[in-house]
Every structure is written in C-alpha cells, then in structure tokens.
Amino acid sequence: MKKLAAIFIAVIAAACFMLGCGGKPTGNGSQQGAQSPVSAEAIDSNLKYFLGLTDAAGETAAEYGDMGDRTPTSESERNAAQKLFAHYSDKEKYSNIEVTELTNTTFNVKSGTETRTSQNVEIRFNNPNKEGSNQIVIGTAYDNPYGKYDATFSGEPSTGAFTATGVATVMSIIDWVNANADTVRAQCAFDIAFVFFGCGGYNSMGATAYITDTMTDEQRVGTLLMFNVDSLGGERTYLYTDEVKTEHETFLRGVADKENLEFYSLPDNMPIIDGMFRHGVYYTHFAMLSDSTSFLEWDIPSARIFSGYYGGFNLSNLEKKGKTNISGTSRDTYYNLKNERASFSKQGSDAAALILSAIRADGFTEAATTSKANTRDFSGWTNPLWAYIAVLFLAVAGGVVLVVLVKHFEKKYPFKPVVKRMKIAVFGMDYETQTDEDVFVDIKHPRDPFEGY
C-alpha cells in the first residue's frame, strides 16, 4: 500500500511539473463578483478606436484597422503616436490632464549605421495635493514588436491587436482618472504619468529613453512605482514585480484578494533563457522582457501585468489548448482576438481595477516607499562564475571526503591477501597424509619448490 501511495505521489508531482503547476492566483482563484471602475466594454471600445476599426475606415479596415502594423520607428508607429497625442489634446473632453509635446519625447534609435527616430506619448495628471515630487507611472508599449523592423527580422508581420490590448487598458484608465479627477486628487498624494512607449518591441528603447531623457532627476527619485500593462487575452493573467519578494507585490496581492481579482504568480518552473536582458542579471525569462525592466534597472519598483500560459516544458507563450496561437503571427488581428481571445477585455478591466484600487487604497504610498528603500541587488549572485566556483568547490570537497573515507576503511579493514597453495607429490612421500615434510607451492607467486632443500 505504501509503495502504491509513493508511486501515486510521484506521478502527481511529475504531472504538476510538466503542466506548470506552481503559479498561484489571488482572489481565491475566481474573478466572480469583481467590480471594476473600468468596464470590459470600455476596453474593447478603446482597442477598436486605437486600431482604427471605425465605419469611416471602410471595408478593408473592418478586420485589420487603418493604423498599419506600428513597426518600431516606422511611419505607422508615428501615426499611432500622433493619433494618441491628438486624442488626449482635446481639452473639451480631457480638461484634467496635460499632454507633453511629441518633440519633447522623441528619441533616436540606432540600427547599424542608420539612425532612426521614435517617440513616446506622455499624458500627465498633475495633483496639487501631492507630497514633494511623488508620482507614479502607468505605461505600455504602443508599437507592434511583430512588425518588420529591418531586413534581419524573421517574424511574421501583423497588425498587433494582441499587443495593443495594453494600450486600450491604459487609455481606459486615463478616461476614468480624467472623469473622476476630484476623487483621485483627494485619495492620491502624487502625480500620475501615463506613458505610451515607442519602440518597445526593440529592447524597450522607449522606456529607457523616457527615464533618461524625459524624466528629471527629481522625478526619478520621486517615482514611487511603475505599472506596466502588456498584452492581454492569454489563458492566465500574471502579476510580476521582481525576482525577489517585494513589499509592493504583497500590498498589490492583498488588494487583489480583497477585490477578488485573479492574478497568477509565475510558476517555479518558469522557463529560463540563457541571455542577459536586465543589466547585470545573467538569465532572462518572459516576465523580464518588458518596459518595466528599464525602471527596475534604475531602482524604481515596478509591477507588470500581462497574460499567457507559462510553465512545464513550454519555452514560449502557450495559449489556450486547442486554439491556434495569435501572438507573434499574421493572425494577430482584432477579428481573431475578439473571436478566440475574448477574455482580453475582462482581463483589461481587472488590470484597471487592480491599479485604480491600489493607488487609492490606504498604505499604498508607504508600501511603495518601503519597497523602493529596500531594493535588493541580487544581480551579482546570478553570475555564472559562482556556479563554476561552486562546482569546483564541490568537486574538491568530494575528493577530500572520498580520500578520508578510503583511508578510514583501509585502517579499519586492512587488506589481507589470500594465498592459495597446492600440495605437490614428491617421490617417496605419502601424498594422502599431511606431515611436516610436505611441500606446497604458492600458485599465485610460484617459486622453485625445492628451494631450501
């Protein structure tokens, strides 16, 4: 019976590893009953608007939209930035926010010997009740990493509806903050910077340029937390803050539990990529490949919200079983997203609920401040040199232990060779009866049997 139980436990453990068990959700594993300030319909509407899926766009745009593929540094990316800028510059509709001129957020991108340009779009909600220079950043990449960046790109060009779900979510949060400005000013003691990052699909260059070129020293010091909303519509919604435990993640998960919002943590067997994306960290996984990593490199706490399915032996973003993948393919259109990944709008609504509930909750500023003060520098311990040193140490230690054990057992159980001897018959002797005159020969080390006679 014990043997059968052991086999059963081993099978379950193996199955959990293969299926990616280990990532646990908040909200008691259920999203039922969650009340979001932002509706799923608002997410869907903003996504359609951003992609250009309007009646005026014509029949061709009914599926693909009229904004192009938003390839980093391309004309369609610039058009998308200008569309966002013009949309939030409407003072009749958005009277409580300020839009930064695109000329102040444009940056250069190197491609071999060629220099190109991209641009971030910054919308600010300034709060006269803020404490010092405190602010938070809520951002997402608005470009499409699966567009054809240059001749070396081998991916499939797409219109990037899946990658634009983060844009739709941040747009919806801006709409809510603008419409509820008095409430936000009363409940939040900081400014809010909403940023749509350009060239996010090319090593998060937009986020890096925003930190180094647009933010002032005072703003970098005063940034309490950066929220990064990425592609939504995958099987699970994840919340990731860092490789180590952080105070602000504990706070955010507490809010998610209270609001009954389902956000998974990364599984213990998250696939690791052998390469450096975050400076000083000698490995990478999919949660690191984001704009939030640029902020972590400046010791600014971040919280990334994204979707997919990670774990087991999957080395890429595995979507729902039985469904064809959309992310990173030419099928990445609003039509396919709506029909096969309709959960994107609910996930966007939940992401907005978590962010808006957290920043207005008691203790948010304290949790973010504590997290920033307790930034952990673990990068040195990820250097493979330590692994080589550990292996060498274990090899030497194992050799020493082996020598000590051998010496111990040699002393305790000394080797006594068994000498096999054979009696030989000599003429005139009684062979059957053993006497003192018998002659024996060592058959292992033979010598002259008559030596000594």
C-alpha positions as CSV (number, residue, x, y, z in Angstrom):
1,M,0.0,0.0,0.0
2,K,2.8,2.4,0.9
3,K,4.6,1.6,-2.4
4,L,1.4,2.4,-4.4
5,A,1.0,5.7,-2.5
6,A,4.6,6.6,-3.2
7,I,4.1,5.9,-6.9
8,F,0.9,7.9,-6.9
9,I,2.6,10.9,-5.3
10,A,5.5,10.7,-7.7
11,V,3.1,10.7,-10.7
12,I,1.2,13.7,-9.4
13,A,4.4,15.6,-8.8
14,A,5.7,14.8,-12.3
15,A,2.3,15.9,-13.8
16,C,2.4,19.2,-11.9
17,F,5.9,19.9,-13.2
18,M,5.0,19.1,-16.8
19,L,1.8,21.1,-16.6
20,G,3.3,24.1,-15.0
21,C,1.7,23.9,-11.6
22,G,3.1,26.3,-9.0
23,G,1.9,29.6,-10.2
24,K,-0.9,30.5,-7.7
25,P,-3.7,33.1,-8.2
26,T,-5.0,35.8,-5.9
27,G,-8.7,36.3,-5.5
28,N,-9.3,32.7,-4.3
29,G,-8.9,31.6,-7.9
30,S,-12.1,33.4,-9.0
31,Q,-13.0,36.6,-10.7
32,Q,-16.6,36.4,-9.9
33,G,-18.1,39.4,-8.3
34,A,-15.2,41.8,-9.0
35,Q,-16.5,45.3,-9.6
36,S,-14.1,47.3,-11.8
37,P,-14.2,51.1,-12.3
38,V,-13.5,50.4,-16.0
39,S,-15.8,48.1,-17.9
40,A,-14.8,45.4,-20.3
41,E,-16.8,47.3,-23.0
42,A,-14.6,50.3,-22.4
43,I,-11.5,48.2,-23.1
44,D,-13.0,46.8,-26.3
45,S,-14.1,50.2,-27.5
46,N,-10.7,51.8,-26.9
47,L,-8.9,48.9,-28.7
48,K,-11.1,49.4,-31.7
49,Y,-10.5,53.1,-31.7
50,F,-6.8,52.8,-31.4
51,L,-6.6,50.2,-34.3
52,G,-8.8,52.4,-36.5
53,L,-11.7,50.0,-36.7
54,T,-14.3,52.6,-37.5
55,D,-17.0,52.8,-40.0
56,A,-15.2,55.6,-41.7
57,A,-12.2,53.3,-42.3
58,G,-14.0,51.3,-44.9
59,E,-14.5,47.6,-45.6
60,T,-10.8,46.8,-45.8
61,A,-10.2,48.1,-42.3
62,A,-13.1,46.1,-40.9
63,E,-10.7,43.4,-39.9
64,Y,-7.3,44.9,-39.9
65,G,-7.8,48.6,-38.9
66,D,-6.3,51.6,-40.6
67,M,-3.3,52.2,-38.4
68,G,-0.8,49.8,-40.1
69,D,1.5,47.4,-38.3
70,R,3.1,50.0,-36.0
71,T,6.6,48.6,-36.6
72,P,9.1,50.3,-34.4
73,T,10.4,53.6,-35.9
74,S,8.1,53.2,-38.9
75,E,5.6,55.8,-40.3
76,S,2.7,53.8,-39.0
77,E,4.2,54.0,-35.5
78,R,4.5,57.8,-35.8
79,N,0.9,57.9,-37.0
80,A,-0.2,56.0,-33.9
81,A,1.7,58.3,-31.6
82,Q,0.1,61.4,-33.3
83,K,-3.3,59.8,-33.0
84,L,-2.9,59.3,-29.2
85,F,-1.5,62.9,-28.9
86,A,-4.4,64.4,-30.8
87,H,-7.0,62.3,-28.9
88,Y,-5.8,63.5,-25.4
89,S,-5.2,67.1,-26.5
90,D,-8.9,67.6,-26.8
91,K,-9.5,70.0,-23.9
92,E,-13.2,69.9,-24.1
93,K,-13.1,66.1,-23.3
94,Y,-9.9,65.9,-21.3
95,S,-9.8,69.0,-19.2
96,N,-7.9,67.4,-16.2
97,I,-4.8,66.1,-18.0
98,E,-1.9,67.6,-19.8
99,V,-0.2,66.2,-22.9
100,T,3.5,66.6,-23.5
101,E,4.6,67.8,-26.9
102,L,5.9,64.9,-29.1
103,T,9.0,67.0,-29.9
104,N,10.0,66.7,-26.2
105,T,9.6,62.9,-26.1
106,T,11.2,62.0,-29.5
107,F,14.4,59.9,-29.3
108,N,16.9,58.4,-31.7
109,V,17.3,54.7,-32.4
110,K,20.4,53.2,-33.9
111,S,20.1,50.4,-36.5
112,G,23.6,49.5,-37.7
113,T,24.9,52.6,-39.3
114,E,21.5,54.1,-39.6
115,T,19.8,56.5,-37.2
116,R,16.0,56.4,-36.9
117,T,13.5,58.1,-34.6
118,S,10.7,57.0,-32.4
119,Q,8.6,58.8,-29.8
120,N,6.9,58.3,-26.5
121,V,3.5,59.8,-25.7
122,E,3.2,61.2,-22.2
123,I,-0.1,62.3,-20.6
124,R,0.2,63.8,-17.1
125,F,-2.4,64.1,-14.3
126,N,-0.9,66.7,-12.0
127,N,-2.1,66.7,-8.4
128,P,-1.8,69.9,-6.4
129,N,-2.1,67.7,-3.2
130,K,1.0,65.6,-3.9
131,E,3.7,65.1,-1.4
132,G,7.0,66.5,-2.6
133,S,7.9,65.2,-6.1
134,N,6.0,61.9,-5.6
135,Q,4.5,60.4,-8.8
136,I,3.6,57.0,-10.3
137,V,4.0,55.9,-13.9
138,I,1.4,53.8,-15.7
139,G,2.8,52.7,-19.1
140,T,2.6,50.3,-22.0
141,A,4.2,49.9,-25.4
142,Y,2.0,51.1,-28.3
143,D,4.2,49.8,-31.1
144,N,4.0,46.3,-32.5
145,P,7.1,44.1,-31.9
146,Y,6.0,41.7,-34.7
147,G,6.2,44.3,-37.4
148,K,9.1,44.1,-39.8
149,Y,11.8,46.2,-38.1
150,D,14.6,45.6,-40.5
151,A,16.0,43.0,-43.0
152,T,17.2,40.7,-40.3
153,F,13.7,40.3,-38.7
154,S,12.4,36.8,-39.2
155,G,8.9,37.1,-37.6
156,E,5.6,37.3,-39.2
157,P,4.2,40.8,-39.9
158,S,0.9,41.5,-38.1
159,T,-1.4,44.4,-37.2
160,G,-0.7,43.9,-33.5
161,A,-4.2,43.8,-31.9
162,F,-3.0,41.4,-29.2
163,T,-0.1,43.8,-28.4
164,A,-2.5,46.8,-28.4
165,T,-4.6,45.4,-25.5
166,G,-2.3,47.1,-23.1
167,V,-2.8,50.4,-24.9
168,A,-6.6,50.0,-24.6
169,T,-6.3,49.3,-20.9
170,V,-4.2,52.4,-20.2
171,M,-6.5,54.5,-22.4
172,S,-9.4,53.4,-20.3
173,I,-7.6,54.2,-17.0
174,I,-6.9,57.7,-18.3
175,D,-10.5,58.1,-19.2
176,W,-11.6,57.2,-15.7
177,V,-9.0,59.3,-13.9
178,N,-10.0,62.3,-16.1
179,A,-13.7,61.8,-15.3
180,N,-13.0,61.3,-11.6
181,A,-10.3,63.9,-11.1
182,D,-11.6,65.2,-7.8
183,T,-11.7,61.8,-6.3
184,V,-8.2,60.9,-7.4
185,R,-6.8,64.2,-6.1
186,A,-8.4,63.6,-2.7
187,Q,-7.3,60.0,-2.4
188,C,-3.8,60.1,-4.0
189,A,-0.9,62.2,-2.8
190,F,1.1,62.0,-6.1
191,D,1.0,62.9,-9.8
192,I,0.3,60.2,-12.4
193,A,2.3,60.0,-15.6
194,F,0.6,57.9,-18.3
195,V,3.2,56.9,-20.9
196,F,2.8,55.1,-24.2
197,F,6.3,53.8,-25.1
198,G,7.5,53.8,-28.7
199,C,10.0,51.2,-29.9
200,G,9.0,48.9,-27.0
201,G,9.4,45.9,-29.2
202,Y,13.1,46.7,-29.8
203,N,14.8,46.2,-26.5
204,S,12.3,48.5,-24.7
205,M,14.2,51.6,-26.0
206,G,11.2,53.9,-25.5
207,A,11.1,53.2,-21.8
208,T,14.8,53.7,-21.4
209,A,14.7,56.9,-23.4
210,Y,11.8,58.1,-21.2
211,I,13.7,57.5,-18.0
212,T,17.0,59.1,-19.2
213,D,15.8,61.9,-21.4
214,T,12.3,62.9,-20.3
215,M,12.2,62.3,-16.6
216,T,14.1,64.8,-14.4
217,D,16.4,63.7,-11.5
218,E,13.7,64.8,-9.1
219,Q,11.0,62.8,-10.9
220,R,13.2,59.6,-11.0
221,V,13.8,59.9,-7.2
222,G,10.1,60.7,-6.6
223,T,8.6,57.9,-8.7
224,L,7.0,55.5,-6.2
225,L,6.0,52.8,-8.6
226,M,5.7,51.9,-12.3
227,F,2.8,49.9,-13.5
228,N,3.4,48.2,-16.9
229,V,0.4,46.8,-18.7
230,D,1.2,44.4,-21.5
231,S,-0.6,42.1,-23.9
232,L,-3.9,40.6,-22.5
233,G,-6.1,37.8,-23.7
234,G,-3.9,34.8,-22.8
235,E,-5.1,31.9,-20.7
236,R,-3.9,33.4,-17.4
237,T,-3.2,37.0,-16.2
238,Y,0.1,37.3,-14.3
239,L,1.4,39.9,-11.8
240,Y,5.2,40.2,-11.7
241,T,7.3,42.6,-9.7
242,D,10.8,41.2,-9.4
243,E,12.9,38.1,-8.9
244,V,12.7,38.5,-5.1
245,K,9.8,39.2,-2.8
246,T,8.8,42.8,-2.6
247,E,6.6,44.8,-0.3
248,H,4.6,46.4,-3.0
249,E,3.7,43.0,-4.5
250,T,2.5,41.9,-1.1
251,F,0.4,45.0,-1.0
252,L,-1.0,44.6,-4.5
253,R,-1.9,41.0,-4.0
254,G,-3.7,42.0,-0.8
255,V,-5.8,44.5,-2.8
256,A,-6.4,41.8,-5.5
257,D,-7.6,39.4,-2.8
258,K,-9.9,42.0,-1.3
259,E,-11.3,42.8,-4.8
260,N,-11.5,39.2,-5.7
261,L,-9.3,39.7,-8.8
262,E,-7.4,36.8,-10.3
263,F,-3.7,37.4,-10.9
264,Y,-1.3,34.5,-11.1
265,S,2.3,34.4,-9.8
266,L,5.0,32.9,-12.0
267,P,5.4,29.1,-11.7
268,D,8.5,27.8,-10.0
269,N,9.5,26.1,-13.3
270,M,9.3,29.2,-15.4
271,P,11.4,28.6,-18.5
272,I,14.8,30.4,-18.3
273,I,16.5,31.9,-21.3
274,D,20.3,31.9,-21.3
275,G,20.9,35.5,-22.0
276,M,21.0,39.0,-20.4
277,F,18.1,41.4,-20.9
278,R,18.2,43.1,-17.5
279,H,21.6,44.7,-16.8
280,G,23.7,42.5,-14.5
281,V,21.3,39.6,-14.4
282,Y,22.8,36.7,-16.3
283,Y,19.5,35.0,-17.3
284,T,16.1,36.0,-18.7
285,H,12.6,34.8,-18.7
286,F,9.4,36.1,-20.4
287,A,8.3,38.3,-17.5
288,M,11.5,40.3,-17.7
289,L,11.1,41.1,-21.4
290,S,9.2,44.3,-20.8
291,D,9.4,48.0,-20.3
292,S,9.2,47.6,-16.6
293,T,12.7,46.1,-16.6
294,S,14.1,49.5,-17.6
295,F,12.6,51.0,-14.5
296,L,14.0,48.2,-12.3
297,E,17.5,49.0,-13.6
298,W,17.0,52.5,-12.1
299,D,15.9,51.0,-8.8
300,I,12.3,52.1,-9.5
301,P,9.8,49.5,-8.2
302,S,7.5,48.1,-10.9
303,A,4.5,45.8,-11.3
304,R,4.0,44.2,-14.7
305,I,0.5,42.8,-15.7
306,F,0.5,40.5,-18.7
307,S,-1.1,37.3,-19.9
308,G,-0.2,34.0,-21.4
309,Y,0.5,30.5,-20.1
310,Y,3.9,29.7,-18.7
311,G,5.3,26.6,-17.0
312,G,6.1,23.0,-17.7
313,F,8.3,22.5,-20.7
314,N,6.9,25.4,-22.7
315,L,9.6,27.7,-23.9
316,S,7.2,30.3,-25.3
317,N,3.8,31.8,-24.7
318,L,1.4,28.9,-24.9
319,E,-2.2,30.0,-25.3
320,K,-5.4,28.1,-24.6
321,K,-5.3,24.4,-25.5
322,G,-7.0,23.6,-28.8
323,K,-6.6,27.2,-30.1
324,T,-4.2,28.5,-32.7
325,N,-1.7,31.0,-31.3
326,I,-2.3,34.6,-32.2
327,S,0.6,36.4,-30.6
328,G,3.5,36.9,-32.9
329,T,1.7,35.7,-36.1
330,S,0.0,37.3,-39.0
331,R,-3.3,36.2,-37.3
332,D,-2.8,39.0,-34.7
333,T,-5.9,41.0,-35.7
334,Y,-8.8,42.4,-33.8
335,Y,-11.2,39.9,-35.5
336,N,-9.3,36.8,-34.4
337,L,-8.6,38.3,-30.9
338,K,-12.3,39.0,-30.4
339,N,-13.4,35.5,-31.6
340,E,-10.6,33.5,-29.9
341,R,-9.3,35.6,-27.0
342,A,-12.4,37.5,-25.9
343,S,-11.1,37.4,-22.3
344,F,-8.8,40.3,-23.2
345,S,-11.5,42.8,-22.3
346,K,-12.2,41.3,-18.9
347,Q,-8.5,41.0,-18.2
348,G,-8.1,44.6,-19.1
349,S,-11.0,45.6,-16.8
350,D,-9.4,43.6,-14.0
351,A,-6.0,45.2,-14.6
352,A,-7.6,48.6,-14.4
353,A,-9.4,47.6,-11.2
354,L,-6.2,46.5,-9.5
355,I,-4.3,49.7,-10.4
356,L,-7.1,52.1,-9.6
357,S,-8.0,50.3,-6.4
358,A,-4.4,50.0,-5.2
359,I,-3.3,53.7,-5.8
360,R,-6.4,54.9,-3.9
361,A,-6.0,52.4,-1.0
362,D,-4.6,53.3,2.4
363,G,-1.0,52.2,2.7
364,F,-0.1,52.3,-1.0
365,T,2.5,55.1,-0.7
366,E,4.0,53.5,2.4
367,A,4.3,50.1,0.7
368,A,5.9,51.6,-2.4
369,T,8.3,53.8,-0.4
370,T,9.4,50.8,1.7
371,S,9.9,48.7,-1.4
372,K,12.0,51.3,-3.0
373,A,14.1,51.8,0.1
374,N,14.6,48.0,0.4
375,T,15.8,47.5,-3.2
376,R,17.6,44.1,-3.4
377,D,20.7,43.9,-5.5
378,F,20.9,40.2,-6.3
379,S,22.4,40.5,-9.7
380,G,25.9,39.5,-8.6
381,W,24.6,36.2,-7.4
382,T,23.3,35.3,-10.9
383,N,26.8,35.5,-12.4
384,P,27.7,32.0,-13.8
385,L,31.2,32.4,-12.2
386,W,29.6,31.5,-8.9
387,A,28.2,28.3,-10.4
388,Y,31.7,27.4,-11.7
389,I,33.2,28.1,-8.3
390,A,30.5,26.1,-6.6
391,V,31.1,23.1,-8.9
392,L,34.9,23.3,-8.3
393,F,34.4,23.5,-4.6
394,L,32.1,20.5,-4.6
395,A,34.5,18.5,-6.7
396,V,37.4,19.3,-4.4
397,A,35.3,18.7,-1.3
398,G,34.0,15.4,-2.7
399,G,37.6,14.3,-3.5
400,V,38.7,15.1,0.0
401,V,35.8,13.2,1.6
402,L,36.5,10.2,-0.7
403,V,40.2,10.1,0.3
404,V,39.3,10.3,4.0
405,L,36.8,7.5,3.7
406,V,39.2,5.3,1.9
407,K,41.9,5.8,4.5
408,H,39.5,5.2,7.3
409,F,38.3,1.9,5.9
410,E,41.8,0.8,4.9
411,K,42.8,1.2,8.6
412,K,39.6,-0.4,9.9
413,Y,39.6,-3.3,7.5
414,P,43.2,-3.9,6.4
415,F,43.6,-5.9,3.3
416,K,44.8,-9.5,3.9
417,P,45.6,-11.3,0.6
418,V,44.5,-14.9,0.5
419,V,47.4,-17.1,-0.6
420,K,46.3,-20.2,-2.4
421,R,48.7,-23.2,-2.1
422,M,48.7,-26.5,-3.7
423,K,50.3,-29.6,-2.3
424,I,52.6,-31.5,-4.7
425,A,53.6,-35.1,-4.7
426,V,57.2,-35.9,-4.2
427,F,58.5,-39.3,-4.9
428,G,58.8,-41.3,-1.8
429,M,56.3,-39.2,0.2
430,D,52.8,-40.2,1.4
431,Y,50.6,-37.8,-0.6
432,E,47.4,-38.6,1.3
433,T,48.8,-38.0,4.8
434,Q,49.8,-34.4,5.7
435,T,53.2,-34.3,7.5
436,D,55.8,-31.6,8.3
437,E,57.8,-32.8,5.3
438,D,55.0,-31.9,2.8
439,V,56.0,-29.4,0.0
440,F,53.5,-26.7,-1.0
441,V,53.7,-24.3,-4.0
442,D,52.2,-20.8,-4.0
443,I,50.3,-20.9,-7.2
444,K,49.8,-17.1,-7.3
445,H,53.5,-16.3,-6.9
446,P,55.3,-19.5,-7.9
447,R,58.9,-20.2,-7.0
448,D,61.3,-23.2,-7.1
449,P,59.5,-25.8,-5.0
450,F,62.8,-27.3,-4.0
451,E,64.4,-24.0,-2.8
452,G,65.9,-24.5,0.7
453,Y,66.4,-28.2,0.3
